[in-house]
Amino acid sequence: MNNFFNDLQGKINQAFESSPAKDIERNVKAIMTQGFSRLDLVTREEFDIQAQVLAKTRAKLDALELRVAELEAKLAVSESKA
């Protein structure tokens, strides 16, 4: 019984490969690929990398803002003593 289904699946796949539907699928994929290449898109991997870079940059910026606030507070205290 399992061989019957395997044979049937093989015949269906073979028929699909040689049918106009496969040509249509190839043409649609080619058109879509060409259309996407014209757009200014990035891959998911590139997006994830840039998201990580942005998160690190944001963390550094937050730390620097805190440091500047601390230095400004120290400066204000020293100016008030003088």
N, C-alpha and C positions, 0 to 999 in steps of 0.2 A: 504494500500500500504506500509506503514511504517513497519507494522508487517511482511509483506512478506520479506522485505529487512533484518529485524532483524533475522528472521528465517533462511534466506539464509546465512547470515553472521555466525550465530551459527552453521549451518551445515558445512560450509566451515572450520570454526575453529576446529570443532570436527573431521572432516576428516583429517585436517592437523596434529592435535595432535596425531592421531593414524597412520599416514603415515610414511614411511621410511624417508621422508624429515625431520621430527622432530628429528628422531634419528641421522641423519647426522648433523643437526644443533647442537645438544647436543655434539656430538663427536668433531666437529670442535671447538666449544667453549672450551671444555675440553683440547684439544690439544693446542689451542692458550693460554689458561690460564697457562698451564704447561710450555709452551715455554717462556712466559713472566716472569714467576716466576724464571726461570733460568737466565734471564738477570738482570743486575744491574740497575733496573729502579726505579723511585720514582713516587709517586702519584702527581697529579696536586696540591693538597693541600700542600703536603710537599715542592714542588717546590716553590709555592707562599710564604710559610713561610720563606724559605731560601732566597728568593729574598728580602723580607722585612728586614730580619736580615742583609743581605749584604748592602742594601741601608742605614740602620742606621749606620752600621760600616763605610761605605764610608763617610758619613756625619761627623762622629766623627773624622775620619782620616783627612779629609779636615780641620776641626777646629783645630786639633792638629798641622798640618803642618803650618797653619797660625800663631798659637801661637808661634811655634818654630822660624819662620821667624821674628816675632816681637821681641822676646827675643834676637835673634842673632843681630838684628839691634840695639837694646838698648845696648848690650854688645859692639858692634863695636864703638858706639858713646862714651861710657864710656872709652874705651881703647884709643880712639883718644884724649880725654881730658887729660888723665894721662900722 
